[in-house]
Amino acid sequence: MSDDKLTGVVWRKSSRSNGQSNCVELATDGRAWTAIRDSKQGGRGPVLCFSADAVRAFVSCLDA
């Protein structure tokens, strides 16, 4: 995914953050993709991007 698609997105920190900097941040366009990054890295580190279908499949495994 190009950096221009992430410009202006709102990053949200995981509610499971344990207060010891061990957490992730998520951003999404609400339809097609979700981006995930390490909160310690902020805008400097790598970003993993997944399709909305891949994220739904992952979350459904957590509910099983």
CHARMM-style PDB file with segment names, atoms N, HN, CA, C and O in Angstrom:
ATOM      1  N   MET     1       0.858  -1.168   0.000  1.00  0.00      PROA
ATOM      2  CA  MET     1       0.000   0.000   0.000  1.00  0.00      PROA
ATOM      3  C   MET     1       0.901   1.227   0.000  1.00  0.00      PROA
ATOM      4  O   MET     1       1.914   1.263   0.699  1.00  0.00      PROA
ATOM      5  N   SER     2       0.536   2.206  -0.767  1.00  0.00      PROA
ATOM      6  HN  SER     2      -0.286   2.177  -1.335  1.00  0.00      PROA
ATOM      7  CA  SER     2       1.337   3.422  -0.832  1.00  0.00      PROA
ATOM      8  C   SER     2       1.071   4.309   0.379  1.00  0.00      PROA
ATOM      9  O   SER     2      -0.012   4.295   0.964  1.00  0.00      PROA
ATOM     10  N   ASP     3       2.102   5.085   0.737  1.00  0.00      PROA
ATOM     11  HN  ASP     3       2.982   5.096   0.262  1.00  0.00      PROA
ATOM     12  CA  ASP     3       1.996   5.975   1.894  1.00  0.00      PROA
ATOM     13  C   ASP     3       0.869   6.987   1.756  1.00  0.00      PROA
ATOM     14  O   ASP     3       0.289   7.397   2.762  1.00  0.00      PROA
ATOM     15  N   ASP     4       0.544   7.398   0.534  1.00  0.00      PROA
ATOM     16  HN  ASP     4       1.015   7.064  -0.282  1.00  0.00      PROA
ATOM     17  CA  ASP     4      -0.498   8.403   0.354  1.00  0.00      PROA
ATOM     18  C   ASP     4      -1.869   7.907   0.800  1.00  0.00      PROA
ATOM     19  O   ASP     4      -2.721   8.714   1.172  1.00  0.00      PROA
ATOM     20  N   LYS     5      -2.096   6.603   0.769  1.00  0.00      PROA
ATOM     21  HN  LYS     5      -1.403   5.948   0.467  1.00  0.00      PROA
ATOM     22  CA  LYS     5      -3.380   6.057   1.240  1.00  0.00      PROA
ATOM     23  C   LYS     5      -3.491   6.115   2.754  1.00  0.00      PROA
ATOM     24  O   LYS     5      -4.596   6.060   3.294  1.00  0.00      PROA
ATOM     25  N   LEU     6      -2.362   6.226   3.447  1.00  0.00      PROA
ATOM     26  HN  LEU     6      -1.465   6.271   3.008  1.00  0.00      PROA
ATOM     27  CA  LEU     6      -2.381   6.288   4.909  1.00  0.00      PROA
ATOM     28  C   LEU     6      -2.350   7.716   5.428  1.00  0.00      PROA
ATOM     29  O   LEU     6      -2.484   7.941   6.631  1.00  0.00      PROA
ATOM     30  N   THR     7      -2.175   8.674   4.543  1.00  0.00      PROA
ATOM     31  HN  THR     7      -2.066   8.492   3.566  1.00  0.00      PROA
ATOM     32  CA  THR     7      -2.157  10.077   4.954  1.00  0.00      PROA
ATOM     33  C   THR     7      -3.528  10.472   5.489  1.00  0.00      PROA
ATOM     34  O   THR     7      -4.541  10.319   4.807  1.00  0.00      PROA
ATOM     35  N   GLY     8      -3.547  10.973   6.701  1.00  0.00      PROA
ATOM     36  HN  GLY     8      -2.724  11.098   7.255  1.00  0.00      PROA
ATOM     37  CA  GLY     8      -4.794  11.453   7.287  1.00  0.00      PROA
ATOM     38  C   GLY     8      -5.646  10.394   7.959  1.00  0.00      PROA
ATOM     39  O   GLY     8      -6.708  10.716   8.492  1.00  0.00      PROA
ATOM     40  N   VAL     9      -5.211   9.129   7.950  1.00  0.00      PROA
ATOM     41  HN  VAL     9      -4.348   8.868   7.517  1.00  0.00      PROA
ATOM     42  CA  VAL     9      -6.016   8.113   8.633  1.00  0.00      PROA
ATOM     43  C   VAL     9      -5.913   8.315  10.142  1.00  0.00      PROA
ATOM     44  O   VAL     9      -4.946   8.889  10.643  1.00  0.00      PROA
ATOM     45  N   VAL    10      -6.907   7.843  10.838  1.00  0.00      PROA
ATOM     46  HN  VAL    10      -7.693   7.377  10.431  1.00  0.00      PROA
ATOM     47  CA  VAL    10      -6.925   7.941  12.297  1.00  0.00      PROA
ATOM     48  C   VAL    10      -6.456   6.600  12.857  1.00  0.00      PROA
ATOM     49  O   VAL    10      -7.093   5.569  12.642  1.00  0.00      PROA
ATOM     50  N   TRP    11      -5.341   6.626  13.573  1.00  0.00      PROA
ATOM     51  HN  TRP    11      -4.824   7.464  13.748  1.00  0.00      PROA
ATOM     52  CA  TRP    11      -4.801   5.428  14.212  1.00  0.00      PROA
ATOM     53  C   TRP    11      -5.419   5.289  15.596  1.00  0.00      PROA
ATOM     54  O   TRP    11      -5.505   6.260  16.348  1.00  0.00      PROA
ATOM     55  N   ARG    12      -5.852   4.067  15.927  1.00  0.00      PROA
ATOM     56  HN  ARG    12      -5.782   3.278  15.316  1.00  0.00      PROA
ATOM     57  CA  ARG    12      -6.433   3.786  17.242  1.00  0.00      PROA
ATOM     58  C   ARG    12      -5.577   2.746  17.948  1.00  0.00      PROA
ATOM     59  O   ARG    12      -5.207   1.730  17.360  1.00  0.00      PROA
ATOM     60  N   LYS    13      -5.270   3.006  19.204  1.00  0.00      PROA
ATOM     61  HN  LYS    13      -5.571   3.831  19.681  1.00  0.00      PROA
ATOM     62  CA  LYS    13      -4.471   2.064  19.994  1.00  0.00      PROA
ATOM     63  C   LYS    13      -5.375   0.958  20.525  1.00  0.00      PROA
ATOM     64  O   LYS    13      -6.534   1.200  20.862  1.00  0.00      PROA
ATOM     65  N   SER    14      -4.850  -0.228  20.593  1.00  0.00      PROA
ATOM     66  HN  SER    14      -3.908  -0.424  20.319  1.00  0.00      PROA
ATOM     67  CA  SER    14      -5.591  -1.372  21.085  1.00  0.00      PROA
ATOM     68  C   SER    14      -6.077  -1.139  22.512  1.00  0.00      PROA
ATOM     69  O   SER    14      -5.347  -0.601  23.344  1.00  0.00      PROA
ATOM     70  N   SER    15      -7.302  -1.543  22.786  1.00  0.00      PROA
ATOM     71  HN  SER    15      -7.895  -1.980  22.110  1.00  0.00      PROA
ATOM     72  CA  SER    15      -7.840  -1.444  24.145  1.00  0.00      PROA
ATOM     73  C   SER    15      -7.182  -2.484  25.059  1.00  0.00      PROA
ATOM     74  O   SER    15      -7.357  -2.438  26.277  1.00  0.00      PROA
ATOM     75  N   ARG    16      -6.434  -3.413  24.480  1.00  0.00      PROA
ATOM     76  HN  ARG    16      -6.291  -3.450  23.490  1.00  0.00      PROA
ATOM     77  CA  ARG    16      -5.737  -4.448  25.248  1.00  0.00      PROA
ATOM     78  C   ARG    16      -4.325  -4.019  25.639  1.00  0.00      PROA
ATOM     79  O   ARG    16      -3.554  -4.820  26.167  1.00  0.00      PROA
ATOM     80  N   SER    17      -3.993  -2.779  25.384  1.00  0.00      PROA
ATOM     81  HN  SER    17      -4.619  -2.128  24.955  1.00  0.00      PROA
ATOM     82  CA  SER    17      -2.670  -2.277  25.734  1.00  0.00      PROA
ATOM     83  C   SER    17      -2.433  -2.487  27.219  1.00  0.00      PROA
ATOM     84  O   SER    17      -3.305  -2.209  28.043  1.00  0.00      PROA
ATOM     85  N   ASN    18      -1.244  -2.981  27.557  1.00  0.00      PROA
ATOM     86  HN  ASN    18      -0.536  -3.207  26.888  1.00  0.00      PROA
ATOM     87  CA  ASN    18      -0.978  -3.286  28.965  1.00  0.00      PROA
ATOM     88  C   ASN    18      -0.203  -2.185  29.675  1.00  0.00      PROA
ATOM     89  O   ASN    18       0.245  -2.386  30.804  1.00  0.00      PROA
ATOM     90  N   GLY    19      -0.035  -1.037  29.051  1.00  0.00      PROA
ATOM     91  HN  GLY    19      -0.399  -0.873  28.134  1.00  0.00      PROA
ATOM     92  CA  GLY    19       0.659   0.066  29.685  1.00  0.00      PROA
ATOM     93  C   GLY    19       2.167  -0.065  29.679  1.00  0.00      PROA
ATOM     94  O   GLY    19       2.861   0.777  30.250  1.00  0.00      PROA
ATOM     95  N   GLN    20       2.688  -1.098  29.049  1.00  0.00      PROA
ATOM     96  HN  GLN    20       2.125  -1.782  28.585  1.00  0.00      PROA
ATOM     97  CA  GLN    20       4.137  -1.313  28.981  1.00  0.00      PROA
ATOM     98  C   GLN    20       4.641  -1.198  27.547  1.00  0.00      PROA
ATOM     99  O   GLN    20       5.647  -1.807  27.184  1.00  0.00      PROA
ATOM    100  N   SER    21       3.951  -0.430  26.753  1.00  0.00      PROA
ATOM    101  HN  SER    21       3.134   0.065  27.047  1.00  0.00      PROA
ATOM    102  CA  SER    21       4.316  -0.195  25.356  1.00  0.00      PROA
ATOM    103  C   SER    21       4.192  -1.431  24.482  1.00  0.00      PROA
ATOM    104  O   SER    21       4.746  -1.462  23.383  1.00  0.00      PROA
ATOM    105  N   ASN    22       3.488  -2.436  24.936  1.00  0.00      PROA
ATOM    106  HN  ASN    22       3.038  -2.411  25.829  1.00  0.00      PROA
ATOM    107  CA  ASN    22       3.273  -3.636  24.135  1.00  0.00      PROA
ATOM    108  C   ASN    22       1.894  -3.579  23.503  1.00  0.00      PROA
ATOM    109  O   ASN    22       0.966  -4.257  23.943  1.00  0.00      PROA
ATOM    110  N   CYS    23       1.771  -2.768  22.475  1.00  0.00      PROA
ATOM    111  HN  CYS    23       2.525  -2.217  22.117  1.00  0.00      PROA
ATOM    112  CA  CYS    23       0.459  -2.652  21.861  1.00  0.00      PROA
ATOM    113  C   CYS    23       0.598  -2.291  20.381  1.00  0.00      PROA
ATOM    114  O   CYS    23       1.664  -1.905  19.902  1.00  0.00      PROA
ATOM    115  N   VAL    24      -0.492  -2.431  19.704  1.00  0.00      PROA
ATOM    116  HN  VAL    24      -1.358  -2.745  20.093  1.00  0.00      PROA
ATOM    117  CA  VAL    24      -0.555  -2.113  18.287  1.00  0.00      PROA
ATOM    118  C   VAL    24      -1.573  -1.006  18.065  1.00  0.00      PROA
ATOM    119  O   VAL    24      -2.431  -0.744  18.907  1.00  0.00      PROA
ATOM    120  N   GLU    25      -1.458  -0.373  16.922  1.00  0.00      PROA
ATOM    121  HN  GLU    25      -0.761  -0.586  16.238  1.00  0.00      PROA
ATOM    122  CA  GLU    25      -2.430   0.631  16.504  1.00  0.00      PROA
ATOM    123  C   GLU    25      -3.025   0.175  15.183  1.00  0.00      PROA
ATOM    124  O   GLU    25      -2.348  -0.447  14.364  1.00  0.00      PROA
ATOM    125  N   LEU    26      -4.297   0.490  14.986  1.00  0.00      PROA
ATOM    126  HN  LEU    26      -4.847   0.995  15.651  1.00  0.00      PROA
ATOM    127  CA  LEU    26      -5.012   0.105  13.782  1.00  0.00      PROA
ATOM    128  C   LEU    26      -5.593   1.332  13.095  1.00  0.00      PROA
ATOM    129  O   LEU    26      -5.989   2.302  13.741  1.00  0.00      PROA
ATOM    130  N   ALA    27      -5.632   1.264  11.788  1.00  0.00      PROA
ATOM    131  HN  ALA    27      -5.310   0.476  11.263  1.00  0.00      PROA
ATOM    132  CA  ALA    27      -6.333   2.269  10.992  1.00  0.00      PROA
ATOM    133  C   ALA    27      -7.066   1.516   9.885  1.00  0.00      PROA
ATOM    134  O   ALA    27      -6.603   0.468   9.435  1.00  0.00      PROA
ATOM    135  N   THR    28      -8.186   2.036   9.455  1.00  0.00      PROA
ATOM    136  HN  THR    28      -8.562   2.887   9.821  1.00  0.00      PROA
ATOM    137  CA  THR    28      -8.957   1.376   8.402  1.00  0.00      PROA
ATOM    138  C   THR    28      -9.675   2.404   7.540  1.00  0.00      PROA
ATOM    139  O   THR    28      -9.945   3.526   7.970  1.00  0.00      PROA
ATOM    140  N   ASP    29      -9.973   2.000   6.329  1.00  0.00      PROA
ATOM    141  HN  ASP    29      -9.754   1.090   5.980  1.00  0.00      PROA
ATOM    142  CA  ASP    29     -10.804   2.856   5.487  1.00  0.00      PROA
ATOM    143  C   ASP    29     -12.278   2.500   5.679  1.00  0.00      PROA
ATOM    144  O   ASP    29     -13.154   3.133   5.090  1.00  0.00      PROA
ATOM    145  N   GLY    30     -12.549   1.482   6.509  1.00  0.00      PROA
ATOM    146  HN  GLY    30     -11.837   0.968   6.988  1.00  0.00      PROA
ATOM    147  CA  GLY    30     -13.921   1.094   6.818  1.00  0.00      PROA
ATOM    148  C   GLY    30     -14.536   0.123   5.835  1.00  0.00      PROA
ATOM    149  O   GLY    30     -15.643  -0.365   6.062  1.00  0.00      PROA
ATOM    150  N   ARG    31     -13.840  -0.172   4.743  1.00  0.00      PROA
ATOM    151  HN  ARG    31     -12.940   0.224   4.558  1.00  0.00      PROA
ATOM    152  CA  ARG    31     -14.404  -1.066   3.735  1.00  0.00      PROA
ATOM    153  C   ARG    31     -13.412  -2.094   3.214  1.00  0.00      PROA
ATOM    154  O   ARG    31     -13.675  -3.295   3.263  1.00  0.00      PROA
ATOM    155  N   ALA    32     -12.280  -1.630   2.718  1.00  0.00      PROA
ATOM    156  HN  ALA    32     -12.066  -0.654   2.677  1.00  0.00      PROA
ATOM    157  CA  ALA    32     -11.403  -2.506   1.948  1.00  0.00      PROA
ATOM    158  C   ALA    32     -10.158  -2.981   2.678  1.00  0.00      PROA
ATOM    159  O   ALA    32      -9.665  -4.073   2.395  1.00  0.00      PROA
ATOM    160  N   TRP    33      -9.643  -2.204   3.596  1.00  0.00      PROA
ATOM    161  HN  TRP    33     -10.043  -1.317   3.826  1.00  0.00      PROA
ATOM    162  CA  TRP    33      -8.361  -2.566   4.213  1.00  0.00      PROA
ATOM    163  C   TRP    33      -8.260  -2.108   5.661  1.00  0.00      PROA
ATOM    164  O   TRP    33      -8.967  -1.201   6.102  1.00  0.00      PROA
ATOM    165  N   THR    34      -7.350  -2.769   6.391  1.00  0.00      PROA
ATOM    166  HN  THR    34      -6.776  -3.505   6.032  1.00  0.00      PROA
ATOM    167  CA  THR    34      -6.968  -2.395   7.747  1.00  0.00      PROA
ATOM    168  C   THR    34      -5.449  -2.392   7.804  1.00  0.00      PROA
ATOM    169  O   THR    34      -4.797  -3.317   7.321  1.00  0.00      PROA
ATOM    170  N   ALA    35      -4.898  -1.354   8.391  1.00  0.00      PROA
ATOM    171  HN  ALA    35      -5.427  -0.602   8.784  1.00  0.00      PROA
ATOM    172  CA  ALA    35      -3.453  -1.241   8.557  1.00  0.00      PROA
ATOM    173  C   ALA    35      -3.121  -1.391  10.043  1.00  0.00      PROA
ATOM    174  O   ALA    35      -3.862  -0.914  10.902  1.00  0.00      PROA
ATOM    175  N   ILE    36      -2.013  -2.051  10.335  1.00  0.00      PROA
ATOM    176  HN  ILE    36      -1.411  -2.439   9.637  1.00  0.00      PROA
ATOM    177  CA  ILE    36      -1.599  -2.310  11.708  1.00  0.00      PROA
ATOM    178  C   ILE    36      -0.133  -1.904  11.848  1.00  0.00      PROA
ATOM    179  O   ILE    36       0.689  -2.190  10.977  1.00  0.00      PROA
ATOM    180  N   ARG    37       0.182  -1.228  12.966  1.00  0.00      PROA
ATOM    181  HN  ARG    37      -0.485  -0.995  13.674  1.00  0.00      PROA
ATOM    182  CA  ARG    37       1.576  -0.852  13.222  1.00  0.00      PROA
ATOM    183  C   ARG    37       1.877  -0.955  14.712  1.00  0.00      PROA
ATOM    184  O   ARG    37       0.971  -0.979  15.545  1.00  0.00      PROA
ATOM    185  N   ASP    38       3.153  -1.016  15.026  1.00  0.00      PROA
ATOM    186  HN  ASP    38       3.889  -0.997  14.349  1.00  0.00      PROA
ATOM    187  CA  ASP    38       3.634  -1.043  16.403  1.00  0.00      PROA
ATOM    188  C   ASP    38       3.524   0.371  16.957  1.00  0.00      PROA
ATOM    189  O   ASP    38       4.052   1.308  16.358  1.00  0.00      PROA
ATOM    190  N   SER    39       2.858   0.539  18.074  1.00  0.00      PROA
ATOM    191  HN  SER    39       2.430  -0.222  18.561  1.00  0.00      PROA
ATOM    192  CA  SER    39       2.647   1.881  18.616  1.00  0.00      PROA
ATOM    193  C   SER    39       3.947   2.549  19.046  1.00  0.00      PROA
ATOM    194  O   SER    39       4.027   3.777  19.077  1.00  0.00      PROA
ATOM    195  N   LYS    40       4.971   1.754  19.379  1.00  0.00      PROA
ATOM    196  HN  LYS    40       4.906   0.757  19.354  1.00  0.00      PROA
ATOM    197  CA  LYS    40       6.260   2.344  19.770  1.00  0.00      PROA
ATOM    198  C   LYS    40       6.956   3.007  18.587  1.00  0.00      PROA
ATOM    199  O   LYS    40       7.727   3.949  18.770  1.00  0.00      PROA
ATOM    200  N   GLN    41       6.695   2.529  17.391  1.00  0.00      PROA
ATOM    201  HN  GLN    41       6.069   1.763  17.242  1.00  0.00      PROA
ATOM    202  CA  GLN    41       7.342   3.054  16.196  1.00  0.00      PROA
ATOM    203  C   GLN    41       6.616   4.267  15.625  1.00  0.00      PROA
ATOM    204  O   GLN    41       7.224   5.112  14.968  1.00  0.00      PROA
ATOM    205  N   GLY    42       5.317   4.347  15.879  1.00  0.00      PROA
ATOM    206  HN  GLY    42       4.823   3.660  16.412  1.00  0.00      PROA
ATOM    207  CA  GLY    42       4.534   5.458  15.333  1.00  0.00      PROA
ATOM    208  C   GLY    42       4.624   5.505  13.828  1.00  0.00      PROA
ATOM    209  O   GLY    42       4.541   4.470  13.167  1.00  0.00      PROA
ATOM    210  N   GLY    43       4.791   6.671  13.286  1.00  0.00      PROA
ATOM    211  HN  GLY    43       4.859   7.512  13.823  1.00  0.00      PROA
ATOM    212  CA  GLY    43       4.847   6.830  11.835  1.00  0.00      PROA
ATOM    213  C   GLY    43       6.178   6.457  11.225  1.00  0.00      PROA
ATOM    214  O   GLY    43       6.338   6.565  10.009  1.00  0.00      PROA
ATOM    215  N   ARG    44       7.147   6.020  12.025  1.00  0.00      PROA
ATOM    216  HN  ARG    44       7.017   5.933  13.013  1.00  0.00      PROA
ATOM    217  CA  ARG    44       8.476   5.710  11.504  1.00  0.00      PROA
ATOM    218  C   ARG    44       8.654   4.240  11.145  1.00  0.00      PROA
ATOM    219  O   ARG    44       9.528   3.908  10.344  1.00  0.00      PROA
ATOM    220  N   GLY    45       7.864   3.373  11.707  1.00  0.00      PROA
ATOM    221  HN  GLY    45       7.155   3.643  12.358  1.00  0.00      PROA
ATOM    222  CA  GLY    45       8.064   1.937  11.517  1.00  0.00      PROA
ATOM    223  C   GLY    45       7.226   1.371  10.384  1.00  0.00      PROA
ATOM    224  O   GLY    45       6.480   2.090   9.720  1.00  0.00      PROA
ATOM    225  N   PRO    46       7.364   0.071  10.178  1.00  0.00      PROA
ATOM    226  CA  PRO    46       6.611  -0.591   9.118  1.00  0.00      PROA
ATOM    227  C   PRO    46       5.122  -0.672   9.447  1.00  0.00      PROA
ATOM    228  O   PRO    46       4.715  -0.624  10.608  1.00  0.00      PROA
ATOM    229  N   VAL    47       4.341  -0.794   8.406  1.00  0.00      PROA
ATOM    230  HN  VAL    47       4.672  -0.833   7.463  1.00  0.00      PROA
ATOM    231  CA  VAL    47       2.892  -0.932   8.524  1.00  0.00      PROA
ATOM    232  C   VAL    47       2.491  -2.197   7.783  1.00  0.00      PROA
ATOM    233  O   VAL    47       2.892  -2.399   6.637  1.00  0.00      PROA
ATOM    234  N   LEU    48       1.708  -3.043   8.423  1.00  0.00      PROA
ATOM    235  HN  LEU    48       1.383  -2.878   9.354  1.00  0.00      PROA
ATOM    236  CA  LEU    48       1.159  -4.229   7.776  1.00  0.00      PROA
ATOM    237  C   LEU    48      -0.256  -3.905   7.330  1.00  0.00      PROA
ATOM    238  O   LEU    48      -1.052  -3.381   8.109  1.00  0.00      PROA
ATOM    239  N   CYS    49      -0.571  -4.215   6.080  1.00  0.00      PROA
ATOM    240  HN  CYS    49       0.076  -4.641   5.448  1.00  0.00      PROA
ATOM    241  CA  CYS    49      -1.910  -3.934   5.539  1.00  0.00      PROA
ATOM    242  C   CYS    49      -2.588  -5.234   5.144  1.00  0.00      PROA
ATOM    243  O   CYS    49      -1.990  -6.105   4.513  1.00  0.00      PROA
ATOM    244  N   PHE    50      -3.850  -5.341   5.532  1.00  0.00      PROA
ATOM    245  HN  PHE    50      -4.335  -4.633   6.045  1.00  0.00      PROA
ATOM    246  CA  PHE    50      -4.624  -6.537   5.254  1.00  0.00      PROA
ATOM    247  C   PHE    50      -5.960  -6.156   4.631  1.00  0.00      PROA
ATOM    248  O   PHE    50      -6.511  -5.092   4.913  1.00  0.00      PROA
ATOM    249  N   SER    51      -6.465  -7.034   3.789  1.00  0.00      PROA
ATOM    250  HN  SER    51      -6.017  -7.899   3.560  1.00  0.00      PROA
ATOM    251  CA  SER    51      -7.793  -6.803   3.218  1.00  0.00      PROA
ATOM    252  C   SER    51      -8.839  -6.953   4.308  1.00  0.00      PROA
ATOM    253  O   SER    51      -8.598  -7.600   5.327  1.00  0.00      PROA
ATOM    254  N   ALA    52      -9.988  -6.360   4.091  1.00  0.00      PROA
ATOM    255  HN  ALA    52     -10.184  -5.834   3.263  1.00  0.00      PROA
ATOM    256  CA  ALA    52     -11.080  -6.467   5.064  1.00  0.00      PROA
ATOM    257  C   ALA    52     -11.485  -7.926   5.252  1.00  0.00      PROA
ATOM    258  O   ALA    52     -11.798  -8.339   6.368  1.00  0.00      PROA
ATOM    259  N   ASP    53     -11.484  -8.708   4.177  1.00  0.00      PROA
ATOM    260  HN  ASP    53     -11.230  -8.373   3.270  1.00  0.00      PROA
ATOM    261  CA  ASP    53     -11.831 -10.132   4.279  1.00  0.00      PROA
ATOM    262  C   ASP    53     -10.839 -10.893   5.148  1.00  0.00      PROA
ATOM    263  O   ASP    53     -11.237 -11.756   5.930  1.00  0.00      PROA
ATOM    264  N   ALA    54      -9.552 -10.584   5.021  1.00  0.00      PROA
ATOM    265  HN  ALA    54      -9.228  -9.883   4.386  1.00  0.00      PROA
ATOM    266  CA  ALA    54      -8.532 -11.254   5.827  1.00  0.00      PROA
ATOM    267  C   ALA    54      -8.703 -10.914   7.302  1.00  0.00      PROA
ATOM    268  O   ALA    54      -8.547 -11.786   8.158  1.00  0.00      PROA
ATOM    269  N   VAL    55      -9.021  -9.664   7.610  1.00  0.00      PROA
ATOM    270  HN  VAL    55      -9.148  -8.956   6.915  1.00  0.00      PROA
ATOM    271  CA  VAL    55      -9.215  -9.263   9.007  1.00  0.00      PROA
ATOM    272  C   VAL    55     -10.454  -9.946   9.579  1.00  0.00      PROA
ATOM    273  O   VAL    55     -10.425 -10.408  10.719  1.00  0.00      PROA
ATOM    274  N   ARG    56     -11.536 -10.017   8.814  1.00  0.00      PROA
ATOM    275  HN  ARG    56     -11.559  -9.641   7.888  1.00  0.00      PROA
ATOM    276  CA  ARG    56     -12.748 -10.706   9.287  1.00  0.00      PROA
ATOM    277  C   ARG    56     -12.462 -12.176   9.564  1.00  0.00      PROA
ATOM    278  O   ARG    56     -12.936 -12.715  10.564  1.00  0.00      PROA
ATOM    279  N   ALA    57     -11.693 -12.837   8.692  1.00  0.00      PROA
ATOM    280  HN  ALA    57     -11.308 -12.399   7.880  1.00  0.00      PROA
ATOM    281  CA  ALA    57     -11.359 -14.248   8.885  1.00  0.00      PROA
ATOM    282  C   ALA    57     -10.515 -14.420  10.147  1.00  0.00      PROA
ATOM    283  O   ALA    57     -10.741 -15.359  10.911  1.00  0.00      PROA
ATOM    284  N   PHE    58      -9.562 -13.543  10.376  1.00  0.00      PROA
ATOM    285  HN  PHE    58      -9.379 -12.781   9.756  1.00  0.00      PROA
ATOM    286  CA  PHE    58      -8.720 -13.612  11.565  1.00  0.00      PROA
ATOM    287  C   PHE    58      -9.556 -13.437  12.827  1.00  0.00      PROA
ATOM    288  O   PHE    58      -9.421 -14.218  13.770  1.00  0.00      PROA
ATOM    289  N   VAL    59     -10.409 -12.432  12.857  1.00  0.00      PROA
ATOM    290  HN  VAL    59     -10.518 -11.798  12.091  1.00  0.00      PROA
ATOM    291  CA  VAL    59     -11.228 -12.170  14.039  1.00  0.00      PROA
ATOM    292  C   VAL    59     -12.199 -13.295  14.290  1.00  0.00      PROA
ATOM    293  O   VAL    59     -12.476 -13.619  15.445  1.00  0.00      PROA
ATOM    294  N   SER    60     -12.724 -13.899  13.247  1.00  0.00      PROA
ATOM    295  HN  SER    60     -12.499 -13.635  12.309  1.00  0.00      PROA
ATOM    296  CA  SER    60     -13.666 -15.006  13.451  1.00  0.00      PROA
ATOM    297  C   SER    60     -12.982 -16.207  14.087  1.00  0.00      PROA
ATOM    298  O   SER    60     -13.630 -16.976  14.797  1.00  0.00      PROA
ATOM    299  N   CYS    61     -11.686 -16.384  13.849  1.00  0.00      PROA
ATOM    300  HN  CYS    61     -11.159 -15.760  13.272  1.00  0.00      PROA
ATOM    301  CA  CYS    61     -10.946 -17.479  14.493  1.00  0.00      PROA
ATOM    302  C   CYS    61     -10.795 -17.214  15.988  1.00  0.00      PROA
ATOM    303  O   CYS    61     -10.744 -18.156  16.779  1.00  0.00      PROA
ATOM    304  N   LEU    62     -10.724 -15.955  16.379  1.00  0.00      PROA
ATOM    305  HN  LEU    62     -10.765 -15.190  15.737  1.00  0.00      PROA
ATOM    306  CA  LEU    62     -10.598 -15.625  17.796  1.00  0.00      PROA
ATOM    307  C   LEU    62     -11.869 -15.912  18.563  1.00  0.00      PROA
ATOM    308  O   LEU    62     -11.832 -16.175  19.765  1.00  0.00      PROA
ATOM    309  N   ASP    63     -13.003 -15.861  17.863  1.00  0.00      PROA
ATOM    310  HN  ASP    63     -13.033 -15.648  16.886  1.00  0.00      PROA
ATOM    311  CA  ASP    63     -14.299 -16.084  18.511  1.00  0.00      PROA
ATOM    312  C   ASP    63     -14.640 -17.580  18.621  1.00  0.00      PROA
ATOM    313  O   ASP    63     -15.589 -17.955  19.310  1.00  0.00      PROA
ATOM    314  N   ALA    64     -13.883 -18.403  17.955  1.00  0.00      PROA
ATOM    315  HN  ALA    64     -13.112 -18.098  17.395  1.00  0.00      PROA
ATOM    316  CA  ALA    64     -14.200 -19.848  17.905  1.00  0.00      PROA
ATOM    317  C   ALA    64     -13.843 -20.528  19.206  1.00  0.00      PROA
ATOM    318  OT1 ALA    64     -14.039 -21.735  19.345  1.00  0.00      PROA
TER     319      ALA     64
END
